[in-house]
Amino acid sequence: MAEITAALVKDLRETSGAGMMDCKKALVESDGDMQGAIDWLRKKGLSAAAKKSGRVASEGLVGIALSAGKGAMVEINAETDFVARNEAFQAFVETAAKIALTTGEDVDALKAAPYPGSERNVADELVHLVATIGENMTVRRAAVLEVGKGVIGHYIHNAVSEGLGKIGVLVALESPGKTDELTALGRQLAMHVASSNPLALDASGVDPEIVKREKDVLADKFRQQGKPEAMIEKIVESGLKTYYKEVCLL
Protein backbone atom coordinates (compact mmCIF):
# COMPACT_ATOMS: atom_id res chain seq x y z
CA MET A 1 0.00 0.00 0.00
CA ALA A 2 1.32 3.44 -0.96
CA GLU A 3 2.27 5.89 1.79
CA ILE A 4 -0.31 8.67 2.16
CA THR A 5 1.77 11.72 3.06
CA ALA A 6 0.54 15.08 4.32
CA ALA A 7 1.94 16.70 1.16
CA LEU A 8 -0.10 14.34 -1.02
CA VAL A 9 -3.27 15.13 0.92
CA LYS A 10 -2.50 18.85 0.62
CA ASP A 11 -2.03 18.60 -3.16
CA LEU A 12 -5.31 16.75 -3.59
CA ARG A 13 -7.12 19.22 -1.38
CA GLU A 14 -5.84 22.17 -3.42
CA THR A 15 -6.73 20.43 -6.68
CA SER A 16 -10.20 19.25 -5.72
CA GLY A 17 -11.35 21.73 -3.08
CA ALA A 18 -12.58 18.83 -0.94
CA GLY A 19 -12.03 18.56 2.82
CA MET A 20 -8.84 17.16 4.32
CA MET A 21 -10.37 13.96 5.72
CA ASP A 22 -12.24 13.30 2.47
CA CYS A 23 -8.99 13.74 0.52
CA LYS A 24 -7.15 11.36 2.82
CA LYS A 25 -9.87 8.73 2.44
CA ALA A 26 -9.86 9.18 -1.34
CA LEU A 27 -6.10 8.58 -1.47
CA VAL A 28 -6.42 5.49 0.72
CA GLU A 29 -9.19 4.13 -1.51
CA SER A 30 -7.10 4.78 -4.65
CA ASP A 31 -3.84 3.47 -3.11
CA GLY A 32 -2.18 6.88 -3.39
CA ASP A 33 -3.03 7.47 -7.05
CA MET A 34 -3.84 11.17 -7.50
CA GLN A 35 -6.07 10.79 -10.55
CA GLY A 36 -7.84 7.84 -8.97
CA ALA A 37 -8.42 9.90 -5.84
CA ILE A 38 -9.85 12.76 -7.89
CA ASP A 39 -12.17 10.31 -9.65
CA TRP A 40 -13.23 8.89 -6.28
CA LEU A 41 -14.06 12.38 -5.01
CA ARG A 42 -15.96 13.19 -8.20
CA LYS A 43 -18.03 10.05 -7.86
CA LYS A 44 -18.88 11.06 -4.29
CA GLY A 45 -19.74 14.58 -5.45
CA LEU A 46 -17.05 16.10 -3.22
CA SER A 47 -14.69 17.63 -5.77
CA ALA A 48 -17.54 19.83 -7.01
CA ALA A 49 -17.00 22.06 -3.98
CA ALA A 50 -14.03 23.72 -5.68
CA LYS A 51 -16.14 24.95 -8.60
CA LYS A 52 -18.89 26.16 -6.30
CA SER A 53 -16.50 28.14 -4.11
CA GLY A 54 -16.33 30.94 -6.67
CA ARG A 55 -20.03 31.72 -6.51
CA VAL A 56 -21.33 34.55 -4.35
CA ALA A 57 -22.86 33.59 -1.00
CA SER A 58 -25.13 36.41 0.18
CA GLU A 59 -28.04 34.60 1.84
CA GLY A 60 -27.90 32.25 4.81
CA LEU A 61 -28.60 32.33 8.54
CA VAL A 62 -27.51 33.87 11.81
CA GLY A 63 -27.23 31.51 14.75
CA ILE A 64 -27.18 32.37 18.46
CA ALA A 65 -25.96 30.16 21.30
CA LEU A 66 -26.16 31.05 25.00
CA SER A 67 -24.33 29.85 28.07
CA ALA A 68 -24.18 31.19 31.63
CA GLY A 69 -23.45 34.91 31.25
CA LYS A 70 -22.21 34.46 27.70
CA GLY A 71 -23.66 34.64 24.21
CA ALA A 72 -22.20 33.82 20.80
CA MET A 73 -23.54 34.66 17.36
CA VAL A 74 -22.34 33.49 13.95
CA GLU A 75 -23.33 34.38 10.41
CA ILE A 76 -23.07 31.63 7.80
CA ASN A 77 -23.78 32.72 4.24
CA ALA A 78 -25.15 30.69 1.33
CA GLU A 79 -26.14 31.52 -2.24
CA THR A 80 -29.92 31.27 -1.98
CA ASP A 81 -32.65 31.55 0.61
CA PHE A 82 -33.61 27.94 -0.15
CA VAL A 83 -30.59 26.66 1.80
CA ALA A 84 -31.79 28.41 4.97
CA ARG A 85 -34.63 25.87 5.10
CA ASN A 86 -32.27 22.91 4.76
CA GLU A 87 -32.07 20.96 8.03
CA ALA A 88 -28.41 20.03 7.53
CA PHE A 89 -27.48 23.68 7.00
CA GLN A 90 -29.49 24.75 10.04
CA ALA A 91 -27.75 22.10 12.14
CA PHE A 92 -24.36 23.36 10.97
CA VAL A 93 -25.17 26.99 11.89
CA GLU A 94 -26.49 25.93 15.29
CA THR A 95 -23.37 23.87 15.99
CA ALA A 96 -21.03 26.64 14.78
CA ALA A 97 -22.68 29.10 17.19
CA LYS A 98 -22.13 26.70 20.10
CA ILE A 99 -18.48 26.24 19.12
CA ALA A 100 -18.04 30.03 18.97
CA LEU A 101 -18.85 30.18 22.68
CA THR A 102 -15.39 28.64 23.13
CA THR A 103 -13.41 29.97 20.15
CA GLY A 104 -14.66 33.57 20.40
CA GLU A 105 -14.84 36.11 17.58
CA ASP A 106 -11.84 34.81 15.62
CA VAL A 107 -13.33 33.25 12.48
CA ASP A 108 -10.11 31.37 11.70
CA ALA A 109 -10.16 29.82 15.18
CA LEU A 110 -13.78 28.81 14.63
CA LYS A 111 -12.95 27.22 11.29
CA ALA A 112 -10.04 25.30 12.81
CA ALA A 113 -12.08 23.94 15.73
CA PRO A 114 -13.10 20.24 15.71
CA TYR A 115 -16.63 19.64 14.45
CA PRO A 116 -18.59 17.40 16.86
CA GLY A 117 -19.54 13.96 15.57
CA SER A 118 -17.00 13.90 12.73
CA GLU A 119 -13.26 13.69 12.16
CA ARG A 120 -13.33 17.03 10.35
CA ASN A 121 -12.87 20.56 11.61
CA VAL A 122 -15.52 23.26 11.04
CA ALA A 123 -13.97 24.43 7.75
CA ASP A 124 -13.82 20.91 6.31
CA GLU A 125 -17.32 20.14 7.51
CA LEU A 126 -18.52 23.21 5.61
CA VAL A 127 -16.74 22.01 2.45
CA HIS A 128 -18.49 18.67 2.90
CA LEU A 129 -21.82 20.48 3.28
CA VAL A 130 -21.15 22.54 0.14
CA ALA A 131 -20.67 19.35 -1.85
CA THR A 132 -23.76 17.75 -0.33
CA ILE A 133 -26.18 20.65 -0.77
CA GLY A 134 -24.69 22.05 -3.97
CA GLU A 135 -24.24 25.72 -3.04
CA ASN A 136 -21.28 27.78 -1.94
CA MET A 137 -21.30 28.66 1.77
CA THR A 138 -18.99 30.77 3.91
CA VAL A 139 -18.45 31.52 7.58
CA ARG A 140 -18.68 35.30 7.45
CA ARG A 141 -18.27 36.47 11.03
CA ALA A 142 -18.70 35.70 14.72
CA ALA A 143 -19.47 37.83 17.77
CA VAL A 144 -19.30 37.02 21.47
CA LEU A 145 -20.53 38.98 24.51
CA GLU A 146 -20.00 38.12 28.16
CA VAL A 147 -21.14 39.61 31.47
CA GLY A 148 -19.82 39.12 34.98
CA LYS A 149 -23.12 39.88 36.68
CA GLY A 150 -26.18 40.34 34.54
CA VAL A 151 -27.70 38.80 31.42
CA ILE A 152 -27.17 38.48 27.69
CA GLY A 153 -30.30 39.69 25.92
CA HIS A 154 -30.94 38.33 22.45
CA TYR A 155 -33.37 38.47 19.56
CA ILE A 156 -33.72 36.64 16.25
CA HIS A 157 -35.73 38.26 13.46
CA ASN A 158 -37.46 36.07 10.86
CA ALA A 159 -36.61 32.97 12.87
CA VAL A 160 -36.68 29.62 11.08
CA SER A 161 -36.19 27.76 14.36
CA GLU A 162 -35.04 28.47 17.91
CA GLY A 163 -31.90 30.62 17.77
CA LEU A 164 -31.72 30.71 13.96
CA GLY A 165 -32.91 33.46 11.62
CA LYS A 166 -32.09 36.27 9.20
CA ILE A 167 -31.08 38.94 11.71
CA GLY A 168 -29.58 38.34 15.14
CA VAL A 169 -28.78 40.68 18.02
CA LEU A 170 -26.94 40.18 21.31
CA VAL A 171 -27.10 42.75 24.12
CA ALA A 172 -24.96 42.55 27.27
CA LEU A 173 -26.54 44.02 30.41
CA GLU A 174 -24.23 44.32 33.42
CA SER A 175 -26.47 44.66 36.48
CA PRO A 176 -27.23 43.05 39.86
CA GLY A 177 -30.96 43.41 39.10
CA LYS A 178 -33.56 40.66 38.86
CA THR A 179 -32.78 38.19 36.10
CA ASP A 180 -36.30 38.03 34.67
CA GLU A 181 -36.58 41.82 34.46
CA LEU A 182 -33.14 42.15 32.89
CA THR A 183 -33.97 39.40 30.39
CA ALA A 184 -37.15 41.21 29.33
CA LEU A 185 -35.28 44.51 29.00
CA GLY A 186 -32.48 42.83 27.06
CA ARG A 187 -34.95 41.39 24.58
CA GLN A 188 -36.64 44.77 24.10
CA LEU A 189 -33.29 46.45 23.48
CA ALA A 190 -32.25 43.69 21.09
CA MET A 191 -35.49 44.08 19.13
CA HIS A 192 -34.90 47.84 18.92
CA VAL A 193 -31.37 47.26 17.63
CA ALA A 194 -32.69 44.83 15.01
CA SER A 195 -35.17 47.41 13.71
CA SER A 196 -32.97 50.54 13.92
CA ASN A 197 -29.58 49.00 13.04
CA PRO A 198 -27.46 51.61 14.91
CA LEU A 199 -23.86 52.19 13.90
CA ALA A 200 -22.64 52.30 17.50
CA LEU A 201 -23.67 52.21 21.14
CA ASP A 202 -23.02 55.95 21.56
CA ALA A 203 -21.23 58.84 19.82
CA SER A 204 -17.81 57.74 21.07
CA GLY A 205 -18.15 54.47 19.18
CA VAL A 206 -18.82 55.94 15.73
CA ASP A 207 -15.95 55.44 13.28
CA PRO A 208 -13.87 58.68 13.07
CA GLU A 209 -13.83 58.40 9.27
CA ILE A 210 -17.63 58.40 9.23
CA VAL A 211 -17.72 61.42 11.56
CA LYS A 212 -15.27 63.32 9.34
CA ARG A 213 -17.30 62.53 6.24
CA GLU A 214 -20.50 63.69 7.94
CA LYS A 215 -18.82 66.93 9.04
CA ASP A 216 -17.64 67.61 5.49
CA VAL A 217 -21.12 66.96 4.09
CA LEU A 218 -22.77 69.26 6.63
CA ALA A 219 -20.18 72.02 6.14
CA ASP A 220 -20.58 71.96 2.35
CA LYS A 221 -24.35 71.95 2.71
CA PHE A 222 -24.35 75.06 4.91
CA ARG A 223 -21.83 76.85 2.68
CA GLN A 224 -24.12 76.31 -0.28
CA GLN A 225 -26.92 77.81 1.79
CA GLY A 226 -24.80 80.94 2.21
CA LYS A 227 -24.13 80.57 5.94
CA PRO A 228 -21.23 82.70 7.25
CA GLU A 229 -17.98 80.73 7.57
CA ALA A 230 -17.64 81.82 11.20
CA MET A 231 -20.96 80.16 12.03
CA ILE A 232 -20.49 76.93 10.10
CA GLU A 233 -18.44 75.13 12.76
CA LYS A 234 -21.12 75.66 15.43
CA ILE A 235 -23.90 74.68 13.03
CA VAL A 236 -22.00 71.53 12.06
CA GLU A 237 -21.59 70.53 15.71
CA SER A 238 -25.33 70.96 16.20
CA GLY A 239 -25.96 68.90 13.09
CA LEU A 240 -23.69 66.15 14.42
CA LYS A 241 -25.75 65.91 17.61
CA THR A 242 -28.82 65.23 15.48
CA TYR A 243 -26.86 62.70 13.42
CA TYR A 244 -25.71 60.84 16.54
CA LYS A 245 -29.32 60.54 17.72
CA GLU A 246 -30.16 58.87 14.42
CA VAL A 247 -27.25 56.40 14.26
CA CYS A 248 -26.50 55.57 17.92
CA LEU A 249 -28.41 53.36 20.33
CA LEU A 250 -27.90 55.75 23.27
Secondary structure by P-SEA (a helix, b strand, c coil): cccccaaaaaaaaaaccccaaaaaaaaaaacccaaaaaaaaaaaccccccccccccccccbbbbbbcccbbbbbbbbcccccccccaaaaaaaaaaaaaaacccccaaaaaacccccccccaaaaaaaaaaaacbbbbbcbbbbbbbccbbbbbccccccccccccbbbbbbbbccccaaaaaaaaaaaaaaaaaacccccccccccaaaaaaaaaaaaaaaaaacccccaaaaaaaaaaaaaaaacccc
